[in-house]
Amino acid sequence: MEVTNFAGIVYEYPWYLGNNFLYLSKGPVLKTNSKNLESGELLLEFKNFLNKITELGKINNSTFIKIDFDDELLRLLGVEKNYDLEDFLQKNFDFKFKLPTKTIQYISTMTLDLGEFQNQELSDDLQEFFQETKSFWAKTNENIRRYTKKSLAQNWKISTEKTQENFWLYWQIYSETSLRQGFATQPKEYLGKLFKEEFSRIIIISDESGPQCVWLGIISENTLTYLSGGNTPKSLTKYGQYLTHLMAVKTAIVEKCNFYDLGGYDSGKGFGKFKEGYRGEIRNFLGPVDILIQPIKYTLINQFLGFFRKILGKHE
């Protein structure tokens, strides 16, 4: 969705008891030409954007809208902490809201700046592309460079075709990885619907025995964002994840994106340590905030869920 100087990808996300909510991950984001606006103008346009989102929520019979707020936007509006955000929303908006609420994705992330390559002609061959973009890789740490080189020597097959077969391969490895590593998956129906959208992208790394490493992402404004994926144990020993991110960097540049968002960051977890090797910019988003479209239903369902969890806890 785009409104004047704001843009954001809005997902319709399934919720409990057959309900749904709208979700704006890391958005709305500022368009480039909005950075010169006065704070008063920016606030008016921001209100207009949120009003449009609220209207869309009503049309979709959504119970609420969950938003992670872009850090750059809020800094321009004088909001830097969650307690500032609550005060800001109370003063400037009439809708009911709740924060903090349950996160869907990490609200810290790491972005890689690819702007220097936007006007260059680069090779389709990954080996040559890796050499042509050595100024970018020189900023990463030694492990990233070494294992990316090793991944190129593994003779992996790479597919970026948006076919139903590739989605099934993605789901197979993604769900297997979640079971092995103990993280929750996004709903299959939701991911399948997202995959069919024009702005989604997929990367499948395979060998003769089948898929080994998978990646799903989206393009929004000038950024390619990694959403979710997974590895087999074989891929982890053969550096499949390094080749996947190399391919994602190439995809971002080919698609004229200035940034590649590595899709979530936590310094205390293994994937956070891995991403630190790329030495990108760490960004922290405020939120999430739930804007309540149907506040009575929102409250009743959450009360029911809380009661149900207590019952389950008593029987464990």
MOPE-V396404 format. One record per pair of residues at least 12 apart in sequence whose ideal C-beta (glycine too) atoms are under 6 Angstrom apart, sorted by the first residue. I is the first residue (numbers start at 1). J is the second residue. D is the distance in whole Angstrom. If there is no record, write none. Layout:
I&J&D + I&J&D
//
This chain:
3&48&6 + 3&49&5 + 3&52&5 + 4&45&5 + 5&31&5 + 5&34&3 + 5&45&5 + 6&28&4 + 6&49&4 + 7&29&6 + 7&31&6 + 7&221&6 + 8&24&5 + 8&27&3 + 8&28&4 + 9&220&5 + 10&22&5 + 10&24&6 + 11&23&5 + 12&60&6 + 14&187&6 + 16&301&6 + 19&63&5 + 20&62&5 + 21&62&5 + 21&63&5 + 21&64&5 + 21&66&6 + 22&57&5 + 22&62&5 + 22&65&4 + 23&66&5 + 24&67&5 + 25&68&6 + 25&105&6 + 26&68&5 + 26&285&6 + 27&70&6 + 28&49&5 + 29&70&5 + 29&221&6 + 30&73&5 + 42&76&6 + 53&65&6 + 57&293&4 + 58&293&6 + 62&293&5 + 63&294&5 + 63&297&5 + 63&298&5 + 64&290&5 + 64&292&5 + 64&293&6 + 64&298&5 + 65&291&4 + 66&288&5 + 66&290&5 + 67&287&6 + 67&289&5 + 68&107&5 + 68&285&5 + 68&287&4 + 68&288&5 + 69&286&5 + 69&287&5 + 71&283&6 + 71&285&6 + 74&286&6 + 82&286&6 + 85&286&5 + 95&291&5 + 96&292&4 + 96&295&5 + 97&289&5 + 97&291&5 + 98&290&5 + 99&289&4 + 101&288&5 + 101&290&5 + 103&288&6 + 106&264&3 + 107&285&4 + 108&265&5 + 108&284&5 + 109&261&6 + 109&264&6 + 109&265&5 + 109&283&5 + 110&262&5 + 110&265&5 + 110&275&5 + 110&280&4 + 110&282&5 + 111&259&5 + 111&261&5 + 111&280&5 + 111&281&5 + 112&260&5 + 112&278&6 + 112&280&4 + 114&252&6 + 114&253&5 + 114&258&6 + 115&258&4 + 117&253&5 + 127&152&6 + 129&250&5 + 139&279&5 + 140&277&6 + 140&278&5 + 140&279&6 + 141&277&4 + 143&277&5 + 144&277&4 + 144&278&6 + 147&239&5 + 147&242&5 + 148&242&4 + 148&246&5 + 150&239&5 + 151&239&4 + 151&242&4 + 151&243&4 + 154&238&5 + 156&205&5 + 156&243&6 + 157&206&5 + 158&205&6 + 158&247&6 + 159&204&4 + 160&203&6 + 162&202&6 + 166&202&6 + 166&204&5 + 167&195&5 + 169&204&5 + 169&211&4 + 170&214&4 + 170&216&6 + 173&211&5 + 173&214&4 + 173&230&4 + 174&214&6 + 174&230&4 + 177&230&3 + 199&218&5 + 199&219&5 + 200&218&5 + 201&217&5 + 202&216&6 + 203&215&4 + 203&244&6 + 203&247&5 + 205&240&5 + 205&243&6 + 205&244&6 + 212&232&5 + 212&234&6 + 212&235&4 + 212&240&5 + 213&231&5 + 213&235&4 + 213&240&3 + 213&241&6 + 213&244&5 + 214&229&5 + 214&230&6 + 215&229&4 + 215&244&5 + 216&228&5 + 222&257&5 + 222&258&5 + 223&257&6 + 223&259&4 + 223&261&5 + 224&252&4 + 224&257&5 + 224&260&5 + 225&261&4 + 225&263&6 + 226&262&6 + 226&263&3 + 227&263&6 + 248&260&6 + 262&275&5 + 265&282&6
//
